[in-house]
Amino acid sequence: MSRSSSPPLLELQAVEKSFGRVPALKGLNLTIHPGEVLGLIGENGAGKSTLIKLLSGVHSPDAGLLRWQGAPAAFDSPHEALAAGIGTIHQELAYCGSLTVAENFYLGDSWPRRPWGGVDWNQLLAATRHQLSQFGVELDPSKPFHQLTTAQKQEVAIARAISRQVRLLILDEPTASLSEPEVERLFIHLERLRQTGVALLYVSHRLDEILRLTDRVAVLRDGELVAGYPTREATVPRLIQDMVGRALPEWATHPSADCHETHASPSSTTLLSLENATSHGLFENMTLEVREGEIVGLAGLVGAGRSELARAIYGLYPLSSGSMRFQGKPWAPTGPAEALQSGLAYLPEERKRQSLVLDHSVADSISIGFSDLMARWGWIPQKRESEQIQRAIHRFGVKTSSASQPIGTLSGGNQQKVILARWLDRDPSLILLDEPTRGVDVGAKAEIHQLIRQLASRGKGVLLISSDLPEVLSLSGRILVMHHGRLAAELTGPNRTQENVLLAASGERITSG
């Protein structure tokens, strides 16, 4: 029996969900069959996260019916959903970093006990090691969880779900924080699960992954299922058209067609230069420069030291040796405040943990970036502040009901636009962007790319850190590749290829163009 002809594992019939007066899902009908990989796509705010939370027991539907393995079902908690056979791997993993791999693996479960009631640690470690090996993961279960790489944390989360005998595994942007080799390893794991009859609901903004991995595609827009078809009938332009309801420019859908490489002329002023910059345990002997009007890409595997380098430039980590110069002067910032006042802005990779207070309003989240520039004797003119906030919302295309809306209720793409508005309204001369489009939809991604190009066209310098190779290749005039904390290659001209980036990032010799 084919997957499509087998009885549905999961079926949603006219499911609705609203938050206050705002509808998130409208009469949604959806099916998933055993062993099927269903790709779920849509712009930020389309309803994907709400659907995931309904299936995983975080929310309950307001109307409609959910049928699981042929019978009506209702999950009042994530624990109930997991017990029924639905596991969810969220984009931002929940874990206790100070606990071990084994403790995180069995968190919330009954731990093996010795006769007197104490934890049988040997049995706990052995059980974890066995479950991980069943999934093809070799890790020391006694290792603190925070010491794992992002890919290893995700593998542990998937192995944990599989050990609970899940029938449906939901993956929300599973490759957002992974390098290309780690993505390939994940796909091997997922193919193995598919072959055992586990159904996968694969949620991603990366359309190439949707085309490669899934059997069918479901498209959400404004809380409604607007399209669904076999993946073999899908193309990138068709997916985008269904997602956003309009066609995007050619450069937004085919990065390789983009001819807007940003190169600084030899006469351009050098904004930032590093000479043998070293911070012990983070990066070593980094020598680079960024000039006016230039976008320099910084590539490498997760853990190569890219983010640590950006944080040192921003004043978060001190140098152990070497030197930096910014705008022609020696640069050794004592902290981010000095960097901002000197014309350097930094957007970190994890917006929710490092950039936002989710309960704060959109207005507060934007004005914190420039309020010091308009303050007089400690007083901020309210009218002037409000006007600048509204200009920033309009300029950066932030979709919000009002400036007072909590930032945590916005989609990921709009949260990222708020952070951009916060710092770019200061008009910095150099911008450090760390994964600027992680977890945003294709429309918001195109808008952010256009904004980055505009910054360079206005003479700003941009250091772009990204694990998205098409993004780096399409935006950067030069690409610096890091490997184990060191500069492995500088790629220009015909040497700027995806193959060379991957080779250098893995410590291999590149091919010459």
Secondary structure by P-SEA (a helix, b strand, c coil): cccccccccbbbcbbbbbcccccccccccccccccbbbbbbbcccccaaaaaaaaaccccccbbbbbccccccccccaaaaaaaccccccccccccccccaaaaaacccccccccccccaaaaaaaaaaaaaaaaccccccccccccccaaaaaaaaaaaaaaacccbbbbccccccccaaaaaaaaaaaaaaaaabbbbbcccccaaaaaccccbbbbbcccccccccccccccaaaaaaaaccccccccccccccccbbbbbcccccccbbbcccccccccccccccccccbbbbbbbcccccaaaaaaaaacccccccccccccccccccccaaaaaaabbbbbccccccccccccccccccccccccccccccccccaaaaaaaaaaaaaaacccccccccccccccaaaaaaaaaaacccccccbbbbccccccccaaaaaaaaaaaaaaaaabbbbbcccccaaaaaacccbbbbbcccccccccccccccaaaaaaaaaccccccc
